[in-house]
Amino acid sequence: MKSIKNHLSKEDSSLMTKYEEKTKDIIIALSKLNEQNLFLIKNSKQFVTDTINSLLSKHKKSLLDVKV
């Protein structure tokens, strides 16, 4: 990037720097969303697995723990 910026005007170089910073911010935001989605997927898979195991289990147990 530095070699490209050396050949540009100061305005263009400044603009390119701003775009670079915005791109980094977008990448960080997308990475956070990706982590959140992976967390949801993992927990959803575990929930489905636990539900199926409870339904197929020989032992009768409550699907929901109700505390009053």
MOQUI-V271203 format. One record per backbone hydrogen bond with DSSP energy under -0.5 kcal/mol. CO is the residue of the C=O (numbers start at 1). NH is the residue of the N-H. Records with the same first field share a line. If there is no record, write none. Layout:
CO = NH ; NH
This chain:
1 = 5
2 = 6
3 = 7
4 = 7
5 = 8
9 = 13
10 = 14
11 = 15
12 = 16
13 = 17
14 = 18
15 = 19
16 = 20
17 = 21
18 = 22
19 = 23
20 = 24
21 = 25
22 = 26
23 = 27
24 = 28
25 = 29
26 = 30
27 = 31
28 = 32
29 = 33
30 = 34
31 = 35
32 = 36
33 = 37
34 = 38
35 = 39
36 = 40
37 = 41
38 = 42
39 = 43
40 = 44
41 = 45
42 = 46
43 = 47
44 = 48
45 = 49
46 = 50
47 = 51
48 = 52
49 = 53
50 = 54
51 = 55
52 = 56
53 = 57
59 = 61
64 = 66
65 = 67
66 = 68
